[in-house]
Amino acid sequence: MAKLKVHSGASKRFKKTANGYKRKSAHKSHILTKMTTKRKRQLRGTSMVHPSDKILIDRLLRN
């Protein structure tokens, strides 16, 4: 039987940590000139994936 492949899009977006998965905030990639400085500052950094979504991420990343 062939090896199971991980979802390449998910592997680029999520990183495994000891407590779950970390992710970046959405809406921070382009067309940032119309966005306020406060909004861009609040979108900076990473946060953890919600526990209810952890099962789906496990399946995408085959962990």
KATA-V188359 format. One record per residue. SS is DSSP state (H for helix, E for strand, L for the rest). PSI is psi in degrees with one decimal (* if undefined). OMEGA is omega in degrees with one decimal (999 if undefined). Layout:
SS	PSI	OMEGA
SS	PSI	OMEGA
//
This chain:
L	141.5	-177.6
L	156.5	176.9
L	145.6	178.5
L	134.2	179.2
L	147.4	174.8
L	158.4	177.1
L	114.7	-171.9
H	-33.1	177.3
H	-40.0	179.8
H	-34.7	-179.1
H	-25.4	176.7
H	-22.8	-172.8
H	-24.2	-174.9
L	141.3	175.9
E	134.8	-177.6
E	136.7	174.8
L	-177.9	-179.7
L	-30.3	-175.3
L	1.4	-178.1
L	-132.9	-179.3
E	141.5	174.8
E	151.8	-177.3
E	159.6	176.1
E	161.6	178.4
L	149.8	177.5
L	171.2	175.0
L	33.5	-177.7
L	29.7	-174.5
L	-42.9	-178.4
L	171.5	-174.4
L	56.3	-177.5
L	-3.0	-176.3
L	-33.0	-180.0
L	-9.6	-178.8
L	141.5	-178.8
L	156.4	179.8
H	-36.8	178.8
H	-43.3	-178.9
H	-43.8	179.0
H	-37.4	179.1
H	-38.3	179.8
H	-25.1	179.2
L	-4.6	-178.9
L	153.0	175.2
L	-173.3	-176.3
E	162.7	174.3
E	172.2	-177.4
E	149.7	175.2
L	140.6	-179.5
L	142.3	-178.0
H	-30.5	179.5
H	-22.8	178.4
H	-8.5	-175.5
H	-35.9	-179.8
H	-40.5	179.5
H	-41.0	-179.9
H	-37.8	175.9
H	-42.0	-178.4
H	-39.1	179.5
H	-37.7	-177.2
H	-0.6	177.1
L	46.4	178.2
L	*	999
//
